[in-house]
Amino acid sequence: MTADNGEPTAAPGPASDDEQLSYEQARDELIQVVQRLEAGGTTLEESLSLWERGEALARICQTRLEGARARLDAASGRPEGRTEDS
């Protein structure tokens, strides 16, 4: 779906679609959302929708990073959440 200006709208798709996003895809879309918010020129409703989408994308990124950390910890034999310094 696109807005009148040809850019993708911020309306989130079904949650299952979000679950399929890779870290890189979520990060790239989050960057676009932030750029649109920073550029201004959107209505209050559009801004709120963009903000909500950004929050959802940030959660996806955080989840992917936590999963990557757990995999690294498992591969290195360290207990989850511990670093070499702790």
PAVEX-604281 format. One record per residue: residue number from 1; residue in three letters; x, y, z of N, C-alpha, C, O in turn. Coordinates in nm, 3 decimals. Atoms other than C-alpha are relative to their C-alpha. Layout:
% residues N
site pos=NUM	code=ALA	n.east=X	n.north=Y	n.up=Z	ca.east=X	ca.north=Y	ca.up=Z	c.east=X	c.north=Y	c.up=Z	o.east=X	o.north=Y	o.up=Z
...
***
This chain:
% residues 86
site pos=1	code=MET	n.east=0.085	n.north=-0.117	n.up=0.000	ca.east=0.000	ca.north=0.000	ca.up=0.000	c.east=0.089	c.north=0.123	c.up=0.000	o.east=0.191	o.north=0.125	o.up=0.070
site pos=2	code=THR	n.east=-0.080	n.north=-0.121	n.up=0.005	ca.east=0.134	ca.north=0.348	ca.up=-0.084	c.east=-0.086	c.north=0.121	c.up=0.027	o.east=-0.208	o.north=0.120	o.up=0.006
site pos=3	code=ALA	n.east=0.067	n.north=-0.127	n.up=-0.023	ca.east=0.044	ca.north=0.700	ca.up=0.013	c.east=-0.012	c.north=0.074	c.up=-0.133	o.east=0.041	o.north=0.028	o.up=-0.234
site pos=4	code=ASP	n.east=0.017	n.north=-0.079	n.up=0.122	ca.east=-0.053	ca.north=0.967	ca.up=-0.240	c.east=0.134	c.north=0.043	c.up=-0.059	o.east=0.144	o.north=0.064	o.up=-0.180
site pos=5	code=ASN	n.east=-0.131	n.north=-0.042	n.up=0.049	ca.east=0.313	ca.north=1.065	ca.up=-0.265	c.east=0.084	c.north=-0.117	c.up=-0.050	o.east=0.200	o.north=-0.099	o.up=-0.085
site pos=6	code=GLY	n.east=-0.069	n.north=0.116	n.up=0.052	ca.east=0.408	ca.north=0.712	ca.up=-0.373	c.east=0.085	c.north=-0.075	c.up=0.101	o.east=0.142	o.north=-0.179	o.up=0.069
site pos=7	code=GLU	n.east=-0.078	n.north=0.067	n.up=-0.103	ca.east=0.580	ca.north=0.622	ca.up=-0.046	c.east=-0.086	c.north=-0.103	c.up=0.070	o.east=-0.208	o.north=-0.089	o.up=0.077
site pos=8	code=PRO	n.east=0.077	n.north=0.100	n.up=-0.074	ca.east=0.480	ca.north=0.315	ca.up=0.151	c.east=-0.068	c.north=0.064	c.up=0.120	o.east=-0.012	o.north=0.154	o.up=0.182
site pos=9	code=THR	n.east=0.068	n.north=-0.050	n.up=-0.118	ca.east=0.225	ca.north=0.384	ca.up=0.420	c.east=0.056	c.north=-0.071	c.up=0.122	o.east=0.122	o.north=-0.174	o.up=0.110
site pos=10	code=ALA	n.east=-0.055	n.north=0.055	n.up=-0.124	ca.east=0.309	ca.north=0.314	ca.up=0.780	c.east=-0.091	c.north=-0.104	c.up=0.063	o.east=-0.058	o.north=-0.160	o.up=0.167
site pos=11	code=ALA	n.east=0.093	n.north=0.095	n.up=-0.059	ca.east=0.011	ca.north=0.090	ca.up=0.839	c.east=0.066	c.north=-0.137	c.up=0.012	o.east=0.110	o.north=-0.193	o.up=-0.088
site pos=12	code=PRO	n.east=-0.064	n.north=0.129	n.up=-0.017	ca.east=0.148	ca.north=-0.229	ca.up=0.988	c.east=-0.084	c.north=-0.111	c.up=-0.061	o.east=-0.207	o.north=-0.107	o.up=-0.058
site pos=13	code=GLY	n.east=0.068	n.north=0.116	n.up=0.054	ca.east=0.063	ca.north=-0.554	ca.up=0.819	c.east=-0.032	c.north=-0.095	c.up=0.113	o.east=-0.013	o.north=-0.063	o.up=0.230
site pos=14	code=PRO	n.east=0.027	n.north=0.099	n.up=-0.104	ca.east=-0.045	ca.north=-0.865	ca.up=1.001	c.east=0.126	c.north=-0.034	c.up=0.078	o.east=0.237	o.north=-0.027	o.up=0.025
site pos=15	code=ALA	n.east=-0.115	n.north=0.030	n.up=-0.085	ca.east=0.178	ca.north=-0.964	ca.up=1.289	c.east=0.085	c.north=-0.111	c.up=-0.059	o.east=0.207	o.north=-0.110	o.up=-0.044
site pos=16	code=SER	n.east=-0.078	n.north=0.109	n.up=0.058	ca.east=0.278	ca.north=-1.280	ca.up=1.105	c.east=0.096	c.north=0.051	c.up=-0.106	o.east=0.204	o.north=-0.005	o.up=-0.123
site pos=17	code=ASP	n.east=-0.091	n.north=-0.060	n.up=0.097	ca.east=0.428	ca.north=-1.063	ca.up=0.829	c.east=0.121	c.north=0.059	c.up=0.072	o.east=0.234	o.north=0.045	o.up=0.025
site pos=18	code=ASP	n.east=-0.109	n.north=-0.059	n.up=-0.078	ca.east=0.635	ca.north=-0.879	ca.up=1.090	c.east=0.094	c.north=-0.108	c.up=0.052	o.east=0.216	o.north=-0.088	o.up=0.057
site pos=19	code=GLU	n.east=-0.083	n.north=0.108	n.up=-0.052	ca.east=0.757	ca.north=-1.209	ca.up=1.231	c.east=0.095	c.north=-0.054	c.up=-0.105	o.east=0.197	o.north=-0.115	o.up=-0.072
site pos=20	code=GLN	n.east=-0.085	n.north=0.047	n.up=0.109	ca.east=0.905	ca.north=-1.288	ca.up=0.890	c.east=0.113	c.north=0.098	c.up=-0.033	o.east=0.204	o.north=0.064	o.up=-0.108
site pos=21	code=LEU	n.east=-0.103	n.north=-0.099	n.up=0.030	ca.east=1.115	ca.north=-0.971	ca.up=0.882	c.east=0.133	c.north=-0.040	c.up=0.061	o.east=0.139	o.north=-0.082	o.up=0.177
site pos=22	code=SER	n.east=-0.134	n.north=0.020	n.up=-0.055	ca.east=1.488	ca.north=-1.016	ca.up=0.921	c.east=0.037	c.north=0.125	c.up=0.078	o.east=-0.031	o.north=0.228	o.up=0.071
site pos=23	code=TYR	n.east=-0.049	n.north=-0.117	n.up=-0.073	ca.east=1.682	ca.north=-0.784	ca.up=1.146	c.east=0.027	c.north=0.114	c.up=-0.098	o.east=-0.012	o.north=0.229	o.up=-0.073
site pos=24	code=GLU	n.east=-0.038	n.north=-0.102	n.up=0.097	ca.east=1.813	ca.north=-0.599	ca.up=0.841	c.east=-0.123	c.north=0.066	c.up=-0.062	o.east=-0.124	o.north=0.188	o.up=-0.083
site pos=25	code=GLN	n.east=0.122	n.north=-0.056	n.up=0.057	ca.east=1.466	ca.north=-0.556	ca.up=0.691	c.east=-0.070	c.north=0.092	c.up=0.099	o.east=-0.113	o.north=0.202	o.up=0.063
site pos=26	code=ALA	n.east=0.065	n.north=-0.081	n.up=-0.103	ca.east=1.321	ca.north=-0.427	ca.up=1.018	c.east=0.079	c.north=0.128	c.up=0.024	o.east=0.021	o.north=0.235	o.up=0.037
site pos=27	code=ARG	n.east=-0.085	n.north=-0.117	n.up=-0.021	ca.east=1.618	ca.north=-0.193	ca.up=1.069	c.east=-0.015	c.north=0.099	c.up=-0.114	o.east=-0.027	o.north=0.220	o.up=-0.090
site pos=28	code=ASP	n.east=0.012	n.north=-0.090	n.up=0.115	ca.east=1.593	ca.north=-0.053	ca.up=0.716	c.east=-0.135	c.north=0.071	c.up=-0.002	o.east=-0.143	o.north=0.190	o.up=-0.031
site pos=29	code=GLU	n.east=0.132	n.north=-0.064	n.up=-0.005	ca.east=1.219	ca.north=0.008	ca.up=0.751	c.east=-0.007	c.north=0.100	c.up=0.114	o.east=-0.067	o.north=0.207	o.up=0.101
site pos=30	code=LEU	n.east=-0.003	n.north=-0.092	n.up=-0.114	ca.east=1.277	ca.north=0.167	ca.up=1.093	c.east=0.072	c.north=0.129	c.up=-0.039	o.east=0.028	o.north=0.238	o.up=-0.001
site pos=31	code=ILE	n.east=-0.073	n.north=-0.119	n.up=0.046	ca.east=1.530	ca.north=0.405	ca.up=0.935	c.east=-0.092	c.north=0.086	c.up=-0.086	o.east=-0.093	o.north=0.209	o.up=-0.072
site pos=32	code=GLN	n.east=0.093	n.north=-0.075	n.up=0.085	ca.east=1.269	ca.north=0.504	ca.up=0.674	c.east=-0.107	c.north=0.070	c.up=0.083	o.east=-0.142	o.north=0.185	o.up=0.057
site pos=33	code=VAL	n.east=0.103	n.north=-0.058	n.up=-0.087	ca.east=1.008	ca.north=0.562	ca.up=0.944	c.east=0.056	c.north=0.122	c.up=0.072	o.east=-0.008	o.north=0.227	o.up=0.077
site pos=34	code=VAL	n.east=-0.063	n.north=-0.112	n.up=-0.072	ca.east=1.246	ca.north=0.782	ca.up=1.144	c.east=0.022	c.north=0.118	c.up=-0.093	o.east=-0.003	o.north=0.233	o.up=-0.056
site pos=35	code=GLN	n.east=-0.023	n.north=-0.108	n.up=0.097	ca.east=1.338	ca.north=0.981	ca.up=0.833	c.east=-0.130	c.north=0.072	c.up=-0.034	o.east=-0.131	o.north=0.195	o.up=-0.046
site pos=36	code=ARG	n.east=0.129	n.north=-0.064	n.up=0.030	ca.east=0.971	ca.north=1.043	ca.up=0.754	c.east=-0.047	c.north=0.085	c.up=0.117	o.east=-0.099	o.north=0.194	o.up=0.097
site pos=37	code=LEU	n.east=0.039	n.north=-0.079	n.up=-0.117	ca.east=0.904	ca.north=1.156	ca.up=1.110	c.east=0.084	c.north=0.126	c.up=0.012	o.east=0.033	o.north=0.233	o.up=0.043
site pos=38	code=GLU	n.east=-0.089	n.north=-0.115	n.up=-0.010	ca.east=1.207	ca.north=1.384	ca.up=1.109	c.east=-0.027	c.north=0.103	c.up=-0.109	o.east=-0.009	o.north=0.223	o.up=-0.087
site pos=39	code=ALA	n.east=0.027	n.north=-0.091	n.up=0.112	ca.east=1.109	ca.north=1.533	ca.up=0.772	c.east=-0.123	c.north=0.085	c.up=0.026	o.east=-0.137	o.north=0.194	o.up=-0.029
site pos=40	code=GLY	n.east=0.122	n.north=-0.074	n.up=-0.029	ca.east=0.773	ca.north=1.642	ca.up=0.910	c.east=-0.095	c.north=-0.005	c.up=-0.118	o.east=-0.079	o.north=-0.085	o.up=-0.210
site pos=41	code=GLY	n.east=0.095	n.north=-0.009	n.up=0.109	ca.east=0.485	ca.north=1.733	ca.up=0.686	c.east=-0.108	c.north=-0.106	c.up=0.003	o.east=-0.184	o.north=-0.120	o.up=-0.093
site pos=42	code=THR	n.east=0.105	n.north=0.100	n.up=-0.011	ca.east=0.264	ca.north=1.451	ca.up=0.809	c.east=-0.105	c.north=0.050	c.up=0.098	o.east=-0.078	o.north=0.135	o.up=0.183
site pos=43	code=THR	n.east=0.106	n.north=-0.036	n.up=-0.094	ca.east=-0.065	ca.north=1.483	ca.up=0.987	c.east=0.029	c.north=-0.063	c.up=0.135	o.east=0.116	o.north=-0.150	o.up=0.147
site pos=44	code=LEU	n.east=-0.015	n.north=0.059	n.up=-0.133	ca.east=-0.093	ca.north=1.405	ca.up=1.355	c.east=-0.028	c.north=-0.149	c.up=-0.006	o.east=0.047	o.north=-0.229	o.up=0.051
site pos=45	code=GLU	n.east=0.036	n.north=0.141	n.up=0.009	ca.east=-0.263	ca.north=1.077	ca.up=1.273	c.east=0.108	c.north=-0.081	c.up=-0.071	o.east=0.141	o.north=-0.192	o.up=-0.029
site pos=46	code=GLU	n.east=-0.108	n.north=0.068	n.up=0.071	ca.east=0.008	ca.north=0.982	ca.up=1.023	c.east=0.124	c.north=-0.012	c.up=0.088	o.east=0.191	o.north=-0.115	o.up=0.089
site pos=47	code=SER	n.east=-0.116	n.north=0.002	n.up=-0.089	ca.east=0.277	ca.north=1.075	ca.up=1.273	c.east=-0.016	c.north=-0.105	c.up=0.109	o.east=0.079	o.north=-0.177	o.up=0.141
site pos=48	code=LEU	n.east=0.025	n.north=0.102	n.up=-0.102	ca.east=0.117	ca.north=0.859	ca.up=1.541	c.east=0.013	c.north=-0.140	c.up=-0.057	o.east=0.069	o.north=-0.229	o.up=0.006
site pos=49	code=SER	n.east=-0.010	n.north=0.130	n.up=0.065	ca.east=0.088	ca.north=0.570	ca.up=1.299	c.east=0.146	c.north=-0.036	c.up=-0.029	o.east=0.187	o.north=-0.150	o.up=-0.008
site pos=50	code=LEU	n.east=-0.142	n.north=0.023	n.up=0.025	ca.east=0.452	ca.north=0.609	ca.up=1.199	c.east=0.073	c.north=-0.033	c.up=0.131	o.east=0.156	o.north=-0.124	o.up=0.135
site pos=51	code=TRP	n.east=-0.063	n.north=0.024	n.up=-0.130	ca.east=0.556	ca.north=0.625	ca.up=1.566	c.east=-0.029	c.north=-0.143	c.up=0.046	o.east=0.061	o.north=-0.214	o.up=0.091
site pos=52	code=GLU	n.east=0.037	n.north=0.136	n.up=-0.041	ca.east=0.363	ca.north=0.305	ca.up=1.643	c.east=0.074	c.north=-0.104	c.up=-0.083	o.east=0.121	o.north=-0.205	o.up=-0.029
site pos=53	code=ARG	n.east=-0.072	n.north=0.093	n.up=0.087	ca.east=0.520	ca.north=0.132	ca.up=1.344	c.east=0.147	c.north=-0.005	c.up=0.040	o.east=0.208	o.north=-0.112	o.up=0.044
site pos=54	code=GLY	n.east=-0.139	n.north=-0.005	n.up=-0.043	ca.east=0.862	ca.north=0.247	ca.up=1.456	c.east=0.024	c.north=-0.078	c.up=0.128	o.east=0.124	o.north=-0.149	o.up=0.141
site pos=55	code=GLU	n.east=-0.011	n.north=0.075	n.up=-0.124	ca.east=0.805	ca.north=0.107	ca.up=1.804	c.east=-0.005	c.north=-0.150	c.up=-0.026	o.east=0.073	o.north=-0.226	o.up=0.032
site pos=56	code=ALA	n.east=0.010	n.north=0.142	n.up=0.034	ca.east=0.700	ca.north=-0.228	ca.up=1.657	c.east=0.128	c.north=-0.049	c.up=-0.067	o.east=0.177	o.north=-0.158	o.up=-0.036
site pos=57	code=LEU	n.east=-0.124	n.north=0.038	n.up=0.068	ca.east=1.005	ca.north=-0.236	ca.up=1.431	c.east=0.118	c.north=-0.005	c.up=0.096	o.east=0.203	o.north=-0.093	o.up=0.085
site pos=58	code=ALA	n.east=-0.107	n.north=0.000	n.up=-0.100	ca.east=1.235	ca.north=-0.147	ca.up=1.721	c.east=-0.008	c.north=-0.126	c.up=0.086	o.east=0.096	o.north=-0.183	o.up=0.121
site pos=59	code=ARG	n.east=0.015	n.north=0.123	n.up=-0.078	ca.east=1.090	ca.north=-0.439	ca.up=1.920	c.east=0.049	c.north=-0.121	c.up=-0.081	o.east=0.113	o.north=-0.210	o.up=-0.026
site pos=60	code=ILE	n.east=-0.047	n.north=0.109	n.up=0.085	ca.east=1.154	ca.north=-0.671	ca.up=1.624	c.east=0.153	c.north=-0.003	c.up=-0.002	o.east=0.213	o.north=-0.109	o.up=0.014
site pos=61	code=CYS	n.east=-0.147	n.north=-0.007	n.up=0.001	ca.east=1.514	ca.north=-0.551	ca.up=1.602	c.east=0.058	c.north=-0.049	c.up=0.132	o.east=0.153	o.north=-0.126	o.up=0.133
site pos=62	code=GLN	n.east=-0.049	n.north=0.041	n.up=-0.131	ca.east=1.563	ca.north=-0.598	ca.up=1.976	c.east=-0.012	c.north=-0.151	c.up=0.018	o.east=0.080	o.north=-0.214	o.up=0.070
site pos=63	code=THR	n.east=0.019	n.north=0.145	n.up=-0.010	ca.east=1.421	ca.north=-0.951	ca.up=1.960	c.east=0.103	c.north=-0.075	c.up=-0.082	o.east=0.160	o.north=-0.174	o.up=-0.037
site pos=64	code=ARG	n.east=-0.099	n.north=0.066	n.up=0.087	ca.east=1.648	ca.north=-1.043	ca.up=1.669	c.east=0.140	c.north=0.009	c.up=0.062	o.east=0.216	o.north=-0.088	o.up=0.059
site pos=65	code=LEU	n.east=-0.131	n.north=-0.016	n.up=-0.063	ca.east=1.953	ca.north=-0.903	ca.up=1.851	c.east=0.013	c.north=-0.090	c.up=0.123	o.east=0.119	o.north=-0.148	o.up=0.146
site pos=66	code=GLU	n.east=-0.004	n.north=0.088	n.up=-0.117	ca.east=1.864	ca.north=-1.091	ca.up=2.170	c.east=0.017	c.north=-0.145	c.up=-0.043	o.east=0.089	o.north=-0.221	o.up=0.022
site pos=67	code=GLY	n.east=-0.015	n.north=0.135	n.up=0.052	ca.east=1.829	ca.north=-1.410	ca.up=1.967	c.east=0.141	c.north=-0.027	c.up=-0.049	o.east=0.196	o.north=-0.135	o.up=-0.026
site pos=68	code=ALA	n.east=-0.138	n.north=0.015	n.up=0.048	ca.east=2.166	ca.north=-1.353	ca.up=1.805	c.east=0.096	c.north=-0.013	c.up=0.118	o.east=0.188	o.north=-0.094	o.up=0.115
site pos=69	code=ARG	n.east=-0.084	n.north=0.007	n.up=-0.119	ca.east=2.324	ca.north=-1.293	ca.up=2.147	c.east=-0.010	c.north=-0.138	c.up=0.065	o.east=0.090	o.north=-0.195	o.up=0.107
site pos=70	code=ALA	n.east=0.019	n.north=0.132	n.up=-0.060	ca.east=2.174	ca.north=-1.616	ca.up=2.281	c.east=0.072	c.north=-0.107	c.up=-0.082	o.east=0.133	o.north=-0.198	o.up=-0.025
site pos=71	code=ARG	n.east=-0.070	n.north=0.097	n.up=0.085	ca.east=2.309	ca.north=-1.809	ca.up=1.983	c.east=0.151	c.north=0.009	c.up=0.018	o.east=0.220	o.north=-0.092	o.up=0.024
site pos=72	code=LEU	n.east=-0.144	n.north=-0.017	n.up=-0.021	ca.east=2.656	ca.north=-1.660	ca.up=2.030	c.east=0.042	c.north=-0.054	c.up=0.136	o.east=0.145	o.north=-0.121	o.up=0.148
site pos=73	code=ASP	n.east=-0.030	n.north=0.050	n.up=-0.134	ca.east=2.648	ca.north=-1.735	ca.up=2.402	c.east=-0.001	c.north=-0.153	c.up=0.002	o.east=0.086	o.north=-0.215	o.up=0.063
site pos=74	code=ALA	n.east=0.009	n.north=0.146	n.up=0.004	ca.east=2.540	ca.north=-2.094	ca.up=2.333	c.east=0.119	c.north=-0.059	c.up=-0.075	o.east=0.175	o.north=-0.161	o.up=-0.033
site pos=75	code=ALA	n.east=-0.113	n.north=0.050	n.up=0.080	ca.east=2.811	ca.north=-2.140	ca.up=2.071	c.east=0.132	c.north=0.014	c.up=0.074	o.east=0.223	o.north=-0.068	o.up=0.056
site pos=76	code=SER	n.east=-0.126	n.north=-0.022	n.up=-0.071	ca.east=3.081	ca.north=-2.001	ca.up=2.299	c.east=0.002	c.north=-0.068	c.up=0.137	o.east=0.105	o.north=-0.068	o.up=0.204
site pos=77	code=GLY	n.east=0.005	n.north=0.070	n.up=-0.128	ca.east=2.965	ca.north=-2.196	ca.up=2.604	c.east=-0.021	c.north=0.090	c.up=0.119	o.east=-0.011	o.north=0.044	o.up=0.233
site pos=78	code=ARG	n.east=0.025	n.north=-0.094	n.up=-0.111	ca.east=2.891	ca.north=-1.883	ca.up=2.811	c.east=-0.146	c.north=-0.007	c.up=0.040	o.east=-0.233	o.north=-0.030	o.up=-0.045
site pos=79	code=PRO	n.east=0.141	n.north=-0.011	n.up=-0.042	ca.east=2.576	ca.north=-1.860	ca.up=3.020	c.east=-0.065	c.north=0.121	c.up=-0.067	o.east=0.001	o.north=0.222	o.up=-0.090
site pos=80	code=GLU	n.east=0.071	n.north=-0.110	n.up=0.067	ca.east=2.312	ca.north=-1.640	ca.up=2.856	c.east=0.012	c.north=0.129	c.up=0.078	o.east=0.003	o.north=0.131	o.up=0.201
site pos=81	code=GLY	n.east=-0.003	n.north=-0.132	n.up=-0.059	ca.east=2.348	ca.north=-1.270	ca.up=2.918	c.east=0.131	c.north=0.037	c.up=0.066	o.east=0.148	o.north=0.151	o.up=0.109
site pos=82	code=ARG	n.east=-0.128	n.north=-0.031	n.up=-0.062	ca.east=2.701	ca.north=-1.294	ca.up=3.055	c.east=0.101	c.north=0.036	c.up=-0.107	o.east=0.102	o.north=-0.021	o.up=-0.216
site pos=83	code=THR	n.east=-0.108	n.north=-0.038	n.up=0.090	ca.east=2.993	ca.north=-1.124	ca.up=2.890	c.east=0.131	c.north=-0.042	c.up=0.064	o.east=0.134	o.north=-0.088	o.up=0.178
site pos=84	code=GLU	n.east=-0.130	n.north=0.037	n.up=-0.055	ca.east=3.362	ca.north=-1.185	ca.up=2.937	c.east=0.034	c.north=0.083	c.up=0.122	o.east=0.109	o.north=0.038	o.up=0.209
site pos=85	code=ASP	n.east=-0.029	n.north=-0.090	n.up=-0.111	ca.east=3.373	ca.north=-0.891	ca.up=3.177	c.east=-0.083	c.north=-0.028	c.up=0.124	o.east=-0.045	o.north=0.012	o.up=0.234
site pos=86	code=SER	n.east=0.088	n.north=0.018	n.up=-0.116	ca.east=3.088	ca.north=-1.007	ca.up=3.402	c.east=0.009	c.north=-0.138	c.up=0.059	o.east=-0.059	o.north=-0.168	o.up=0.157
***
